[in-house]
Amino acid sequence: MLSGLMNFLRACFQPRANGHVHTGSDAASGRQDGLLWYKDTGQHFNGEFSMAVVQANNLLEDQSQVESGCLGLHDSGPYGTFVGIYDGHGGPETSRFINEHLFQHLKRFTSEQQSMSVEVIRKAFQATEEGFLSVVTRQWPIKPQIASVGSCCLVGVICSGMLYIANLGDSRAVLGRLVKATGEILAIQLSAEHNASIESVRQEMQSLHPDDSQIVVLKHNVWRVKGLIQISRSIGDVYLKKAEFNREPLYAKFRLREPIRRPILSSDPAILVHPVQPQDQFVIFASDGLWEHLSNQEAVDIVQNHPRNGIAKRLVKTALQEAAKKREMRYSDLKKIDRGVRRHFHDDISVVVIFLDSDLMSRASSVKAPNLSVKGGGISLPRNTLAPT
């Protein structure tokens, strides 16, 4: 009976042909298994890495990237590793825009300051937000719904022995650290999340908007900002940041009753700076689709107890097996469900596992290394290109 239901669902929800994860000339950077794209292993400036992406939405709203080598515009460096996880919502436009522009901004500001810093990362986020706002401003007359598209943004930068974690939204970075006394690997969450389900986030929103009793609302047992969105910080979502984009012809469900006097959502990232220690083994970067099904410690244990090769794919598959179990179905049946319909069972999921090699970590950031650039799903769009309409 279950297989019959799935055939019926697939027939009802035939997605557009242009929605698939791209597998063209970039396929050498990774491999495809249905809706799952993965790169089993690669080498970055500070060690090895593994990546995987599984698509659930009609159009992939998650984007991710690993950039390694020169973090500035010139060969003089500094050298290191950049990781980005961009979990879009309302459409893929914002996450794709971030994937094409954020690292370029970071390189520009790094060159201007001649070093990596919290200020460089913050400026790169700000420039990306301003860049997407200009896209919305341009497209508003012909595509007003782009004002309701946004993205979480999780970034990791390893440079000069320091790990910088910058975050907007509810993607998560988790460190696996060796406890020498016991030999265990401890999970340490490095990113601060901005989701209204967290009491401190609700308190922050209420303190920032003391005259708005409806700034966070419990709706269908889920806390939402203005009853609309779970996250309190993002790139995009300009309909909750600027009054001129919260009006007709934007869909009525996004329009607020009172005019916006100050931005409701913020694009200012929470940034942590962590000096990498010899006992720091790896960092898992993932969109919330993974953390819906795995705890921090469960994910760290999986990485620790299995071969590095293909470990990101293993994390994604474990999450999908948990998603199937929650729906009392087999993983093999879940795999048969096509994108679009698949979103009823799990979210898009992006995972990057970065291993930290202490020998490589100890070398200077001025040591030259070849540049590497891998985009999750093999998607690499020309600059200024947005999703098909």
Helices and strands as residue ranges (DSSP letters): H 2-12, G 17-19, G 25-29, E 31-33, E 36-44, E 47-54, E 62-70, E 79-89, H 93-113, H 118-139, G 144-148, E 150-151, E 153-159, E 162-168, E 172-179, E 184-189, H 199-208, E 216-219, E 222-225, E 235-236, G 238-240, G 243-245, G 252-254, E 270-275, E 280-286, H 288-291, H 296-305, H 311-326, H 331-334, G 341-344, E 349-355, H 358-361, E 372-375, G 376-378
